[in-house]
Amino acid sequence: MTKLEVNQFIEKMKMFGDDWHEKEVKESSFINCSLGVAIKKRTNELRQITDTLAQMPRFD
């Protein structure tokens, strides 16, 4: 990704409450993806995390 795309990725992920810093993106596997692929991969990861948390028992 270019620097502009890294910033776009960060802004898009903020919309999902997933905060990233430029250094984190650059050190991640997402840096080697196109912006579209990186967003798709990360939103899939977030969906998996959400699904896993939804299946966990609650201890109210």
DSSP file (Angstrom, degrees, kcal/mol; ACC not computed):
  #  RESIDUE AA STRUCTURE BP1 BP2  ACC     N-H-->O    O-->H-N    N-H-->O    O-->H-N    TCO  KAPPA ALPHA  PHI   PSI    X-CA   Y-CA   Z-CA
    1    1 A M              0   0    0      0, 0.0     2,-0.1     0, 0.0    33,-0.1   0.000 360.0 360.0 360.0 148.5    0.0    0.0    0.0
    2    2 A T     >  -     0   0    0      1,-0.1     4,-2.5     4,-0.0     5,-0.2  -0.375 360.0-100.6 -80.1 169.1    1.0    3.6   -0.6
    3    3 A K  H  > S+     0   0    0      1,-0.2     4,-2.1     2,-0.2     5,-0.2   0.898 126.2  51.8 -58.6 -41.1    1.1    6.1    2.3
    4    4 A L  H  > S+     0   0    0      1,-0.2     4,-2.2     2,-0.2    -1,-0.2   0.920 110.1  48.3 -61.4 -44.1   -2.2    7.5    1.1
    5    5 A E  H  > S+     0   0    0      2,-0.2     4,-2.7     1,-0.2    -2,-0.2   0.867 107.6  55.5 -66.2 -36.3   -3.7    4.0    1.1
    6    6 A V  H  X S+     0   0    0     -4,-2.5     4,-2.4     2,-0.2    -1,-0.2   0.935 109.8  46.7 -59.8 -45.4   -2.4    3.3    4.6
    7    7 A N  H  X S+     0   0    0     -4,-2.1     4,-2.3     2,-0.2    -2,-0.2   0.878 111.5  50.8 -64.8 -37.9   -4.2    6.4    5.8
    8    8 A Q  H  X S+     0   0    0     -4,-2.2     4,-2.5     2,-0.2    -2,-0.2   0.896 109.6  50.9 -65.6 -39.8   -7.3    5.4    4.0
    9    9 A F  H  X S+     0   0    0     -4,-2.7     4,-2.6     2,-0.2    -2,-0.2   0.933 110.1  49.9 -60.5 -46.9   -7.1    1.9    5.6
   10   10 A I  H  X S+     0   0    0     -4,-2.4     4,-1.8     1,-0.2    10,-0.2   0.923 112.5  46.8 -59.2 -46.1   -6.7    3.5    9.0
   11   11 A E  H  X S+     0   0    0     -4,-2.3     4,-1.0     1,-0.2    -1,-0.2   0.904 112.3  49.8 -64.3 -41.8   -9.7    5.8    8.5
   12   12 A K  H >< S+     0   0    0     -4,-2.5     3,-0.6     1,-0.2     4,-0.5   0.913 110.4  49.7 -63.9 -42.6  -11.9    2.9    7.2
   13   13 A M  H ><>S+     0   0    0     -4,-2.6     5,-2.5     1,-0.2     3,-1.3   0.830 101.8  62.9 -67.9 -31.1  -11.0    0.7   10.1
   14   14 A K  H ><5S+     0   0    0     -4,-1.8     3,-1.8     1,-0.3    -1,-0.2   0.842  93.6  63.7 -59.3 -33.0  -11.9    3.6   12.5
   15   15 A M  T <<5S+     0   0    0     -4,-1.0    -1,-0.3    -3,-0.6    -2,-0.2   0.759 105.4  45.2 -62.8 -23.8  -15.4    3.4   11.2
   16   16 A F  T < 5S-     0   0    0     -3,-1.3    -1,-0.3    -4,-0.5    -2,-0.2   0.311 122.3-106.6 -99.3   5.6  -15.5   -0.2   12.7
   17   17 A G  T < 5S+     0   0    0     -3,-1.8     2,-0.8     1,-0.2    -3,-0.2   0.707  81.3 132.0  75.4  19.7  -14.0    0.9   16.0
   18   18 A D      < -     0   0    0     -5,-2.5     2,-0.4    -6,-0.1    -1,-0.2  -0.839  44.3-157.8-109.2  93.3  -10.7   -0.8   15.0
   19   19 A D        +     0   0    0     -2,-0.8     2,-0.3    -5,-0.1    -8,-0.1  -0.569  15.3 175.4 -82.7 130.2   -8.0    1.8   15.7
   20   20 A W        -     0   0    0     -2,-0.4     2,-0.3   -10,-0.2    -6,-0.1  -0.915  19.7-144.8-127.3 153.9   -4.7    1.4   13.8
   21   21 A H     >  -     0   0    0     -2,-0.3     4,-2.1     1,-0.1     3,-0.4  -0.856  31.4-111.5-113.5 155.9   -1.5    3.5   13.7
   22   22 A E  H  > S+     0   0    0     -2,-0.3     4,-2.5     1,-0.2     5,-0.2   0.890 118.0  53.0 -53.6 -43.8    0.6    3.9   10.6
   23   23 A K  H  > S+     0   0    0      1,-0.2     4,-1.7     2,-0.2    -1,-0.2   0.887 107.1  52.4 -61.3 -39.4    3.5    2.0   12.1
   24   24 A E  H  > S+     0   0    0     -3,-0.4     4,-0.5     2,-0.2    -1,-0.2   0.908 110.2  47.6 -63.8 -42.1    1.1   -1.0   12.9
   25   25 A V  H >< S+     0   0    0     -4,-2.1     3,-1.2     1,-0.2     6,-0.6   0.936 111.1  51.0 -63.7 -45.4   -0.2   -1.1    9.3
   26   26 A K  H 3< S+     0   0    0     -4,-2.5    -1,-0.2     1,-0.3    -2,-0.2   0.800 112.4  46.9 -63.7 -28.9    3.4   -1.0    7.9
   27   27 A E  H 3< S+     0   0    0     -4,-1.7    -1,-0.3    -5,-0.2    -2,-0.2   0.481 102.4  83.9 -90.4  -3.6    4.4   -3.8   10.2
   28   28 A S  S X< S-     0   0    0     -3,-1.2     3,-1.0    -4,-0.5     4,-0.2  -0.445  91.5-110.0 -95.1 169.6    1.4   -6.0    9.4
   29   29 A S  G >  S+     0   0    0      1,-0.2     3,-1.3     2,-0.1     4,-0.1   0.687 109.3  77.1 -69.4 -17.3    0.8   -8.3    6.5
   30   30 A F  G >  S+     0   0    0      1,-0.3     3,-2.1     2,-0.2    -1,-0.2   0.772  76.6  73.4 -65.6 -25.0   -1.7   -5.8    5.2
   31   31 A I  G <  S+     0   0    0     -3,-1.0    -1,-0.3    -6,-0.6    -2,-0.1   0.778  94.4  53.2 -61.3 -25.7    1.1   -3.6    3.9
   32   32 A N  G <  S+     0   0    0     -3,-1.3    -1,-0.3    -4,-0.2     2,-0.2   0.383 100.4  79.7 -90.2   3.7    1.7   -6.1    1.1
   33   33 A C  S <  S-     0   0    0     -3,-2.1     2,-0.1    -4,-0.1    -3,-0.0  -0.658  87.9-102.3-105.3 162.1   -2.0   -6.1    0.0
   34   34 A S     >  -     0   0    0     -2,-0.2     4,-2.7     1,-0.1     5,-0.2  -0.417  42.4-105.3 -70.6 162.0   -3.9   -3.6   -2.2
   35   35 A L  H  > S+     0   0    0      1,-0.2     4,-2.5     2,-0.2     5,-0.2   0.924 120.6  49.6 -56.7 -47.0   -6.2   -1.3   -0.2
   36   36 A G  H  > S+     0   0    0      1,-0.2     4,-2.2     2,-0.2    -1,-0.2   0.903 112.6  45.9 -61.2 -43.2   -9.3   -3.2   -1.2
   37   37 A V  H  > S+     0   0    0      2,-0.2     4,-2.9     1,-0.2     5,-0.2   0.911 112.0  52.0 -66.8 -42.4   -7.9   -6.6   -0.3
   38   38 A A  H  X S+     0   0    0     -4,-2.7     4,-2.5     1,-0.2     5,-0.2   0.916 111.2  47.0 -61.0 -43.9   -6.5   -5.3    3.1
   39   39 A I  H  X S+     0   0    0     -4,-2.5     4,-2.6    -5,-0.2     5,-0.2   0.922 113.3  48.6 -64.2 -44.1   -9.9   -3.9    4.0
   40   40 A K  H  X S+     0   0    0     -4,-2.2     4,-1.9    -5,-0.2    -2,-0.2   0.926 112.9  47.5 -62.6 -45.0  -11.7   -7.1    3.0
   41   41 A K  H  X S+     0   0    0     -4,-2.9     4,-2.1     1,-0.2    -2,-0.2   0.931 114.5  45.9 -62.0 -46.1   -9.3   -9.3    5.0
   42   42 A R  H  X S+     0   0    0     -4,-2.5     4,-2.6     1,-0.2    -2,-0.2   0.895 111.2  50.8 -68.9 -39.2   -9.5   -7.1    8.1
   43   43 A T  H  X S+     0   0    0     -4,-2.6     4,-2.1     1,-0.2    -1,-0.2   0.867 109.6  52.2 -66.7 -33.0  -13.3   -6.8    8.0
   44   44 A N  H  X S+     0   0    0     -4,-1.9     4,-2.2    -5,-0.2    -2,-0.2   0.913 109.5  49.5 -64.7 -41.8  -13.4  -10.6    7.7
   45   45 A E  H  X S+     0   0    0     -4,-2.1     4,-2.4     1,-0.2    -2,-0.2   0.919 110.8  49.6 -61.6 -43.5  -11.1  -10.9   10.8
   46   46 A L  H  X S+     0   0    0     -4,-2.6     4,-2.6     1,-0.2    -1,-0.2   0.889 109.5  51.8 -63.1 -38.9  -13.4   -8.5   12.7
   47   47 A R  H  X S+     0   0    0     -4,-2.1     4,-2.6     2,-0.2    -1,-0.2   0.909 109.8  49.4 -63.2 -42.6  -16.4  -10.5   11.7
   48   48 A Q  H  X S+     0   0    0     -4,-2.2     4,-2.3     2,-0.2    -2,-0.2   0.904 111.4  49.0 -63.7 -41.8  -14.8  -13.7   13.0
   49   49 A I  H  X S+     0   0    0     -4,-2.4     4,-2.6     2,-0.2    -2,-0.2   0.933 112.3  48.2 -62.5 -46.1  -13.9  -12.0   16.3
   50   50 A T  H  X S+     0   0    0     -4,-2.6     4,-2.2     1,-0.2    -2,-0.2   0.913 111.5  49.7 -61.7 -44.1  -17.4  -10.7   16.7
   51   51 A D  H  X S+     0   0    0     -4,-2.6     4,-1.1     2,-0.2    -1,-0.2   0.900 111.4  49.6 -62.0 -41.5  -18.9  -14.1   15.9
   52   52 A T  H >X S+     0   0    0     -4,-2.3     4,-0.7     1,-0.2     3,-0.5   0.927 111.6  47.8 -64.0 -45.6  -16.6  -15.8   18.4
   53   53 A L  H >< S+     0   0    0     -4,-2.6     3,-0.8     1,-0.2    -1,-0.2   0.868 107.7  56.3 -64.1 -36.1  -17.4  -13.3   21.1
   54   54 A A  H 3< S+     0   0    0     -4,-2.2    -1,-0.2     1,-0.2    -2,-0.2   0.781 105.9  52.0 -66.6 -26.3  -21.1  -13.7   20.5
   55   55 A Q  H << S+     0   0    0     -4,-1.1    -1,-0.2    -3,-0.5    -2,-0.2   0.597  87.4 102.5 -85.8 -12.1  -20.8  -17.5   21.0
   56   56 A M  S << S-     0   0    0     -3,-0.8     2,-0.0    -4,-0.7    -3,-0.0  -0.457  81.3-106.3 -74.9 143.6  -19.1  -17.2   24.4
   57   57 A P        -     0   0    0      0, 0.0     2,-0.4     0, 0.0    -1,-0.1  -0.362  32.5-126.0 -66.7 148.5  -21.2  -17.7   27.5
   58   58 A R        -     0   0    0     -2,-0.0     2,-0.4     1,-0.0     0, 0.0  -0.769  13.2-160.1 -97.2 141.4  -22.1  -14.7   29.5
   59   59 A F              0   0    0     -2,-0.4    -1,-0.0     1,-0.1     0, 0.0  -0.634 360.0 360.0-119.1  70.8  -21.3  -14.4   33.2
   60   60 A D              0   0    0     -2,-0.4    -1,-0.1     0, 0.0    -2,-0.0   0.478 360.0 360.0 -77.3 360.0  -23.7  -11.7   34.3
